Amino acid sequence: MAALPAQKRKIDLNCDMGEGFGAYRMGPDAELLRYVTSASIACGFHAGDPRTMDRAVAGAAAAGVAIGAHVSYPDLVGFGRRHMEVASDELMTDVLYQVGALEAFCRRHGTRVSYIKAHGALYNDLAGDERLARALAAAVKSYGGLAVLTLSGSPSVKVLQDEGVEVVQEAFADRAYVAGGRLARRSEPGAVIEGPAAVADRSRRLALGQPIEDISGLPLQVEAGSICVHGDTPGAAELARTVRAELERAGVEVRAFSLPAATRETSGDDERRRQGDERR
């Protein structure tokens, strides 16, 4: 009897988007949407404004790309990259505020928020701070139905899972890791990996479950359900194009972990209509 073929590997390719503000634009969002499967859209705390959010959501919806809320500390001046001390209830309510704002634009364009991903300093703090991770879990459970993208292998993974939150572990194709799986600080030499070939090779290894090298050159195993390519990396669109081509060449199916769907109101209306039909 012939052996059955191995199950085809799947990976999500996500990118941060909508990070302009006012007259300032950042990142080639329209081009990136041709290659990524999930868009983490800034919600106004580190970047983004109503017009920018509306454009980003409209573009993602038209491209059939899943949408995530890219939440942050309230730090427009520092682009969300400065550590801030916040109470648990502050983080919970700030996250809900940002998700709700993005959801409004999703409803306008017939889609929905599918997941949450923290940005910058909040992302790094959440990865190692159980109190913050529990506060994020409280926001997610209050809102309902959202997955969380978080740093692969970090303590936040177990905390969120123990709280009943769906977790997708994230790896980075264009950022260097230190020993133990944490991201190298952007201020360190070599922290940002540039060059399409190098980024594509790391993406292929991550998607296939193969080890990559940390910043010191030692092997590092990183579990990945989604791979991030930053929209503000120089040549981001070419990086994303090369990464996607390399993944598909390696036989990896590139698809969103949470497929776009109708808004909550639409689904609720459909269910109410169905129940009404049954009563009639």
N, C-alpha and C positions, 0 to 999 in steps of 0.2 A: 504494500500500500504506500503510495507516494506521500511524503510529508506535506502537511499543510503549510502554506506560505506564512511567514511571520506577519503579525498584525502591523499595518502601516502606521508609522509614527505620525502624530499630529502636533502642531505647535501654533500658538497664537503669536502674532507679531504686532506689538503695540507701540505707539508713539505719543509723546506729549504734544498737545496742540492748543491753538487759541490763546497763545501766551503773549499776544500783543496787548497794547493798551492805548486807547485814544488814537492819535495819529501814528503811533509806532507799531510796526508789524514785526513779528519774530517767527522765523521758520517758514519753509515753503509748504504750508498746509495742503494746498490743492494738489501739489505733486505727490506729497507723501500719501495721500488718500488713495492713490493708484496702487499702492504696494502693501500697506498695512491692513490689518484686520480689526484692530481695536484702536480707538482714539480717546486718549485721556485728556479731557478738555478743562482748561483752567476756569475756575468759578468766581474770580474776582478778588480773591484774597492775596495771591502773589502776582497775578496777572489776569488779563481778561476784563472786559467791560460788557455791557449789554449788547452792543453792536457786534463786538468780536465774538462773543459767545453765540449769538444768533447765526453769524456767518459760519462758524466752525460746526455747529450742529447741523445746519442746512447742508453743508458739504459732506459731512459724514453720513447723513441720512440718504442723500442722493447716491452716494457710493456704496451703500449697503454695509457700512462699517459700524461695528458695535461701539457704543458710547459709554465712557466712564467719567465720573466726577473726579477731577484732579484737585483734591482739597489741600489746603495749606494753613499754616499759621497766618494770622492777619499781618502781612509783612510786604506790602507793595514796594516800599523803598528798597528792601533788601532782596527782592525777588524770591521771598520765602526761604532763603538759605541761611537765615540767622536763627539760632536756637532761642526759644522763648519758653519761659516757665508758665504753664497754664494749668488751672485746676481741671479735674476730670469733667465737671459739668460744663466748663467753658469749651473744652474740646468737643464734647458731645453736641452741644448746641451750635457751635461754629460749623461742625461737619454737616448737621442737618440743614442749616441755613444755606450752605453752599450747594448741597445736593438739590434742595428744593428750587434754588434759582436756576440751576441747569435743567432740571426736569420741566420747568415752565417752557423753555425753548424747545425741548424735545417734544412736548405735546403739540406745540405749534407746527412742528415739522413731521408729525406722525411717527415718532419713534420714542424711545425711553432711555433712561439711565439704567445700565446693566450692571455696573460695578463701581467700586471706589478705589482710587489709588492716591496715596498721600504724595506730597511733593517736597523735595528738598530736605530741609532740616527736620520737618515733621516725619518724613519717610524714614530718615535715619534714626530719629528718636523712637518712633513706634517699634522699630525692629528690635530694640533692646530694652524697652521700658514696658513692663507688664501692666502697670497702671494705665498708661496711655492706650495700650492695646485693648484693655477692657473697656475703656471709655469709647473707643471707636466701635467696639462690638455692640455697646449699648445703643449707639446711634444707628448702626446697621439694623439691629433687631427692631428698633423703634420704627424705622422707615420701612423695612421689610423687603425681601426679595433681591438683595444685592450681594454680589460676591466681592471679595477684597483681594486686590493684587498686593502682595507684600514680599519682602526680600527673602529669597529662597534660603531655607535652613536657619532662619533667625528665630529667637524665642517667640516672636509674635505669632508665628505659624501655629504653634500648639495652643497658645492662649486664645486665639480667635477660634480655632477648631473646638476647643473645650467649651467655648461660649455658644457653640452651635452655628457659627458663621462659616459660609463656604469660602475656602481659601484657594487662591491660585498662586503658586510660587513663581516668582519673577526672577529672571536672570538678565544680565546686561551685556550686550555685544560690544558696546563702545566705551565701557568703563572698566578700569582695572580693579582687581580684588586684592585684598591683603590676606595673609594666612588666617584661616578660620571662616572665610566666606563673607566678611564685611567689605563694603566698597572702600577703596582708597579715597582719601580726602582730595577734593579737586585741586587743592593747593600743592599736592605732591607731584613731582615730575613723573610723567607717564600715566597720570590718573585717567586722562581721556585718551582713548585709542582712536587714532585717525587712520584713514586709508581703507578704501572699500575691500581690498583683498583680505586684510587682517581681520576686519570686522566680520566679513562673510565667513571666513574660516572658523572663527570663534562661534558664530551662530550655528553653523553646521554641527560642530562638536556638542554644543549645548543641546540642540534638538535631538541628536542621536544618543544622548546620555554618555558621551565620552568626556574625559577630563580636559580641562583647559589649564593654563598656567596662571598662577597668581603673579603679583607684581615683582616678586623675587625670582620667578622662573620655576617654582616648584609646582607639581601637579595639584589640581584642585577639582574635586567633583562637585558639580552644582546641578541640582534638580531644577528643571524648568518646565512650567506649563505655559509660560509666555515669555517672549524675549522683547526687550525694550531697545529701540533706537531713538535717541534723543533728537527732537526736532531742531534744537539750537546747536547741534554739532555741525561744524563746517562741512558742506556737501551732503547734508542729511538726506536729500531726495536720492542722490546717486548711491549713498550707502544703503538705503532701504531697498532700492531696485536691485542692487547687487546681492544683498542678503536674501531677498525673496527668490531670486534666480538660483542662488546656490542651494537653498533649502529644497526647492522643487527638483533641482538636478540630483540631489541626494535622495529623492524619493519621499520627502517629508510633505505631508499635507498641511498647508498653511491655512488655518481657519480660526475664527474667533472662538474663544471658550464659551462665550455667551452670545448667541446670535441675536441680531436686531429683531425687535418684535413691535407689535402695536402698543400704544400707550395703555396705561392702567385703566383710564376711563373707557377706552374703546372695548377693552376686554370685559370690564365690568358691565358695560351696556349690553354687550353680546350675551353675557350670562343672564342678565335680567330679562332680556328678550326671550331667551330659551326657556327660562322658568315660567314666563308669562304664557308662552305657547303651550307648555305642558299643562298649565292650569286650565287653559281654554279647551 
